[in-house]
Amino acid sequence: MKYFVWAVFLMPLGALCALCLAAEESGKLPPLVIDRDNPLKLKDEKPVPAPIDPWGVPAAPVADNQACHCCHANYEEESLAVTHAKANIGCVKCHGKSSEHLADEDNVTPPKIMYPASKINKACAKCHDSHDVPAEKVIALWQQRCPDKTDPKQIVCTDCHGQHRLKVRTVRWEKDTGKLIVGDVEKKAKEDSCPDMK
């Protein structure tokens, strides 16, 4: 009985070998069949080397923000996030690991760290200890991007740097406490953001 099982198991393989050998002798190989649902994975695949810039210097590692971009795809090309990622500074550096937020499919768990406007500048200053842009340029850009804000004390780094606010929110949390806010989410979002982000 055990030889019968092996014979049945090996028969398709033997038949396949016979086909290939016959095709090779005749000079006509069987057609290549590609299974797109099950792509070929090579055993000895080597990792793709980091790209090299024109001067021959390997590129620095880039932060992996894929876990965040699953839901926050809008930040994949947002300038503030991209600039930081290219410097190998990922979302986790500013917003914490946020494991519970990542695992929450109902989207009611806030990220570990959020920044109300009053704490944005202090958070940025942890890594960026200077700002070498002339005041008039800052004011001009701020007035262009946030015309509804009239008090210079309201200026925060993200008013000029990037578009690091969600334009559309399905939920909203108090950024100091992480408490879920129930109510008119869109109205509150507009109150807290610059007009070009509404």
SEZATI-321936 format. One record per residue (C-alpha): residue in three letters; chain; x, y negated, z. Coordinates in steps of 0.2 Angstrom, whole numbers, plus 5000, padded with zeros to 4 digits. Example, Ala and Ser with C-alpha at 12.3 -4.5 7.8 and 13.67 -1.06 7.14 Angstrom:
// SEZATI-321936
res ALA	chain A	u 5062	v 5022	w 5039
res SER	chain A	u 5068	v 5005	w 5036
END
This chain:
// SEZATI-321936
res MET	chain A	u 5000	v 5000	w 5000
res LYS	chain A	u 5014	v 4988	w 5004
res TYR	chain A	u 5022	v 4990	w 4987
res PHE	chain A	u 5005	v 4986	w 4979
res VAL	chain A	u 5004	v 4969	w 4988
res TRP	chain A	u 5021	v 4964	w 4983
res ALA	chain A	u 5017	v 4969	w 4965
res VAL	chain A	u 5002	v 4958	w 4964
res PHE	chain A	u 5011	v 4944	w 4972
res LEU	chain A	u 5026	v 4945	w 4960
res MET	chain A	u 5016	v 4949	w 4945
res PRO	chain A	u 5012	v 4930	w 4941
res LEU	chain A	u 5030	v 4925	w 4944
res GLY	chain A	u 5036	v 4939	w 4933
res ALA	chain A	u 5023	v 4935	w 4919
res LEU	chain A	u 5029	v 4916	w 4920
res CYS	chain A	u 5047	v 4922	w 4918
res ALA	chain A	u 5043	v 4933	w 4903
res LEU	chain A	u 5034	v 4918	w 4895
res CYS	chain A	u 5049	v 4906	w 4898
res LEU	chain A	u 5061	v 4919	w 4892
res ALA	chain A	u 5051	v 4923	w 4876
res ALA	chain A	u 5049	v 4904	w 4873
res GLU	chain A	u 5067	v 4901	w 4875
res GLU	chain A	u 5072	v 4915	w 4862
res SER	chain A	u 5059	v 4907	w 4850
res GLY	chain A	u 5065	v 4890	w 4852
res LYS	chain A	u 5048	v 4884	w 4858
res LEU	chain A	u 5046	v 4880	w 4876
res PRO	chain A	u 5029	v 4880	w 4884
res PRO	chain A	u 5021	v 4863	w 4887
res LEU	chain A	u 5026	v 4853	w 4903
res VAL	chain A	u 5011	v 4852	w 4915
res ILE	chain A	u 5011	v 4837	w 4927
res ASP	chain A	u 5001	v 4838	w 4942
res ARG	chain A	u 4998	v 4820	w 4947
res ASP	chain A	u 4989	v 4824	w 4963
res ASN	chain A	u 5004	v 4834	w 4969
res PRO	chain A	u 5020	v 4824	w 4963
res LEU	chain A	u 5037	v 4833	w 4962
res LYS	chain A	u 5047	v 4829	w 4977
res LEU	chain A	u 5066	v 4833	w 4974
res LYS	chain A	u 5074	v 4841	w 4989
res ASP	chain A	u 5090	v 4831	w 4987
res GLU	chain A	u 5083	v 4814	w 4984
res LYS	chain A	u 5095	v 4801	w 4990
res PRO	chain A	u 5089	v 4785	w 4998
res VAL	chain A	u 5089	v 4770	w 4986
res PRO	chain A	u 5103	v 4759	w 4990
res ALA	chain A	u 5100	v 4741	w 4996
res PRO	chain A	u 5100	v 4729	w 4981
res ILE	chain A	u 5116	v 4719	w 4978
res ASP	chain A	u 5116	v 4700	w 4975
res PRO	chain A	u 5126	v 4693	w 4960
res TRP	chain A	u 5141	v 4691	w 4971
res GLY	chain A	u 5142	v 4709	w 4976
res VAL	chain A	u 5135	v 4707	w 4994
res PRO	chain A	u 5123	v 4720	w 4999
res ALA	chain A	u 5106	v 4713	w 5004
res ALA	chain A	u 5102	v 4712	w 5023
res PRO	chain A	u 5089	v 4723	w 5030
res VAL	chain A	u 5071	v 4717	w 5028
res ALA	chain A	u 5059	v 4719	w 5042
res ASP	chain A	u 5046	v 4733	w 5039
res ASN	chain A	u 5029	v 4725	w 5042
res GLN	chain A	u 5019	v 4738	w 5033
res ALA	chain A	u 5009	v 4743	w 5049
res CYS	chain A	u 5002	v 4725	w 5050
res HIS	chain A	u 5000	v 4723	w 5032
res CYS	chain A	u 4987	v 4737	w 5031
res CYS	chain A	u 4974	v 4725	w 5038
res HIS	chain A	u 4983	v 4709	w 5036
res ALA	chain A	u 4988	v 4710	w 5017
res ASN	chain A	u 4987	v 4692	w 5015
res TYR	chain A	u 5003	v 4690	w 5025
res GLU	chain A	u 5013	v 4701	w 5013
res GLU	chain A	u 5017	v 4685	w 5002
res GLU	chain A	u 5014	v 4671	w 5015
res SER	chain A	u 5029	v 4661	w 5015
res LEU	chain A	u 5032	v 4660	w 5034
res ALA	chain A	u 5030	v 4679	w 5036
res VAL	chain A	u 5041	v 4683	w 5020
res THR	chain A	u 5055	v 4671	w 5026
res HIS	chain A	u 5056	v 4679	w 5043
res ALA	chain A	u 5055	v 4697	w 5036
res LYS	chain A	u 5070	v 4693	w 5024
res ALA	chain A	u 5079	v 4688	w 5040
res ASN	chain A	u 5074	v 4705	w 5047
res ILE	chain A	u 5062	v 4697	w 5059
res GLY	chain A	u 5046	v 4707	w 5059
res CYS	chain A	u 5028	v 4703	w 5065
res VAL	chain A	u 5032	v 4712	w 5081
res LYS	chain A	u 5046	v 4699	w 5086
res CYS	chain A	u 5032	v 4686	w 5089
res HIS	chain A	u 5016	v 4696	w 5091
res GLY	chain A	u 5023	v 4711	w 5101
res LYS	chain A	u 5021	v 4729	w 5097
res SER	chain A	u 5002	v 4728	w 5098
res SER	chain A	u 4999	v 4747	w 5097
res GLU	chain A	u 4981	v 4745	w 5104
res HIS	chain A	u 4977	v 4732	w 5091
res LEU	chain A	u 4984	v 4743	w 5077
res ALA	chain A	u 4974	v 4758	w 5083
res ASP	chain A	u 4958	v 4749	w 5085
res GLU	chain A	u 4947	v 4752	w 5069
res ASP	chain A	u 4933	v 4742	w 5077
res ASN	chain A	u 4945	v 4726	w 5077
res VAL	chain A	u 4940	v 4720	w 5094
res THR	chain A	u 4957	v 4723	w 5102
res PRO	chain A	u 4968	v 4707	w 5101
res PRO	chain A	u 4986	v 4708	w 5096
res LYS	chain A	u 4998	v 4709	w 5111
res ILE	chain A	u 5004	v 4690	w 5109
res MET	chain A	u 4994	v 4676	w 5101
res TYR	chain A	u 4998	v 4658	w 5101
res PRO	chain A	u 4986	v 4644	w 5104
res ALA	chain A	u 4991	v 4627	w 5096
res SER	chain A	u 4998	v 4621	w 5113
res LYS	chain A	u 5011	v 4635	w 5113
res ILE	chain A	u 5016	v 4637	w 5094
res ASN	chain A	u 5031	v 4624	w 5095
res LYS	chain A	u 5038	v 4632	w 5111
res ALA	chain A	u 5037	v 4649	w 5103
res CYS	chain A	u 5046	v 4643	w 5087
res ALA	chain A	u 5059	v 4634	w 5097
res LYS	chain A	u 5065	v 4651	w 5105
res CYS	chain A	u 5074	v 4654	w 5089
res HIS	chain A	u 5074	v 4637	w 5080
res ASP	chain A	u 5083	v 4625	w 5092
res SER	chain A	u 5083	v 4611	w 5079
res HIS	chain A	u 5072	v 4603	w 5066
res ASP	chain A	u 5083	v 4593	w 5053
res VAL	chain A	u 5069	v 4586	w 5043
res PRO	chain A	u 5066	v 4567	w 5043
res ALA	chain A	u 5051	v 4561	w 5053
res GLU	chain A	u 5043	v 4552	w 5038
res LYS	chain A	u 5044	v 4568	w 5028
res VAL	chain A	u 5036	v 4578	w 5042
res ILE	chain A	u 5022	v 4565	w 5044
res ALA	chain A	u 5019	v 4564	w 5025
res LEU	chain A	u 5017	v 4583	w 5023
res TRP	chain A	u 5007	v 4584	w 5039
res GLN	chain A	u 4995	v 4571	w 5033
res GLN	chain A	u 4994	v 4580	w 5016
res ARG	chain A	u 4990	v 4597	w 5023
res CYS	chain A	u 4980	v 4592	w 5039
res PRO	chain A	u 4971	v 4575	w 5035
res ASP	chain A	u 4958	v 4578	w 5048
res LYS	chain A	u 4971	v 4578	w 5062
res THR	chain A	u 4975	v 4560	w 5066
res ASP	chain A	u 4985	v 4562	w 5082
res PRO	chain A	u 5004	v 4565	w 5079
res LYS	chain A	u 5004	v 4575	w 5096
res GLN	chain A	u 4993	v 4588	w 5087
res ILE	chain A	u 5007	v 4592	w 5075
res VAL	chain A	u 5013	v 4610	w 5076
res CYS	chain A	u 5026	v 4619	w 5066
res THR	chain A	u 5014	v 4630	w 5057
res ASP	chain A	u 5005	v 4614	w 5050
res CYS	chain A	u 5019	v 4612	w 5038
res HIS	chain A	u 5028	v 4629	w 5038
res GLY	chain A	u 5018	v 4643	w 5029
res GLN	chain A	u 4999	v 4647	w 5029
res HIS	chain A	u 5000	v 4657	w 5045
res ARG	chain A	u 4982	v 4657	w 5049
res LEU	chain A	u 4968	v 4668	w 5043
res LYS	chain A	u 4956	v 4660	w 5032
res VAL	chain A	u 4942	v 4672	w 5035
res ARG	chain A	u 4940	v 4680	w 5052
res THR	chain A	u 4928	v 4694	w 5057
res VAL	chain A	u 4932	v 4692	w 5075
res ARG	chain A	u 4940	v 4679	w 5086
res TRP	chain A	u 4949	v 4679	w 5103
res GLU	chain A	u 4954	v 4666	w 5115
res LYS	chain A	u 4973	v 4665	w 5111
res ASP	chain A	u 4978	v 4662	w 5130
res THR	chain A	u 4968	v 4677	w 5137
res GLY	chain A	u 4964	v 4688	w 5123
res LYS	chain A	u 4946	v 4688	w 5127
res LEU	chain A	u 4934	v 4692	w 5113
res ILE	chain A	u 4924	v 4676	w 5108
res VAL	chain A	u 4906	v 4680	w 5103
res GLY	chain A	u 4898	v 4666	w 5093
res ASP	chain A	u 4900	v 4657	w 5077
res VAL	chain A	u 4917	v 4663	w 5072
res GLU	chain A	u 4919	v 4654	w 5056
res LYS	chain A	u 4914	v 4637	w 5064
res LYS	chain A	u 4927	v 4639	w 5078
res ALA	chain A	u 4940	v 4644	w 5065
res LYS	chain A	u 4937	v 4628	w 5055
res GLU	chain A	u 4939	v 4618	w 5071
res ASP	chain A	u 4956	v 4625	w 5075
res SER	chain A	u 4964	v 4624	w 5057
res CYS	chain A	u 4969	v 4612	w 5044
res PRO	chain A	u 4957	v 4609	w 5031
res ASP	chain A	u 4967	v 4618	w 5017
res MET	chain A	u 4965	v 4633	w 5027
res LYS	chain A	u 4946	v 4633	w 5029
END
